[in-house]
Amino acid sequence: MAEIEKVEHEVERKVEKKVEHMVEHEVEHIVEHKVENLEDQVEDQVEHVVEDLEQAGEEVKEKAEKEGEKAEKEGEKAEKEGQSLVEKVIETFVNKIIEGLVKTIPGGIPELNIPPFDPLEIPGEQDMDINTFFAKMQGNFSDIVVKGLTSMGAPKVSIKDKKLTATTTTKLNITGKYRMNGSALLFFTINSNSTFKCVIEALSMTIGLSLKDSKDLKAIVELKSGDVKLELDEFEHPKLASGLLNPISGLIAKFVEDSIGPPLQKMLQKFIDQFKEELIIL
């Protein structure tokens, strides 16, 4: 009987051990499977989170780029509006100067010792000396009258590097007397004394102003004659006159430019000083 109990006890122990082993193995298998499932789930969730973050990052980046583009466009618009305002102010300023000049030219400015300017009578004589292959001639111009300075057109204005340039043009009609003595082509003696008519088709006047200091604006005026047409009345040898027209017309144009340039600059400066406060925004 004792032997049977011993065997039963041994069998029971082995069965318990076997069952315990099987349970442990099954538990390990279940746990391992669960862990793998959890790992897969966690990995999937991490991937989703990363994708969401990347997408959110792209959206933020795209939004930032759009905001940047919008800000850039607004900046460009503001800059253009600012430039437009500056250009408008300067254009108004230049127009007032030219309008003031044109209105003042006929009567001149006595306090600046500037005589009436349209018509402008240039007193005295201007010597003439021509020494070319074609002719050797001496003489002078006198009683010169210039008309047309009040017919200045609307100025063209440009601004670059704080420097303003305004250019206007006008047509000048010039009359006067001439005296000429000399020879042409070595054989022809010339002794003429009469009147002349000259037309400068387009005299351009360019006003230069530095805008770096709107409280101290000094005008620089440059005059340049375009095509010049000249007629010499009662010239002794009319057929020879054509060879003299270019050098003589150049001398007349240069004399007129030198005569009207300084007074024009004084008159312009008067109106620049009068209206310069309007450039305070610069």
Order of alpha helices (4+ residues) and beta strands (2+ residues): alpha-beta-beta-beta-beta-beta-beta-beta-alpha
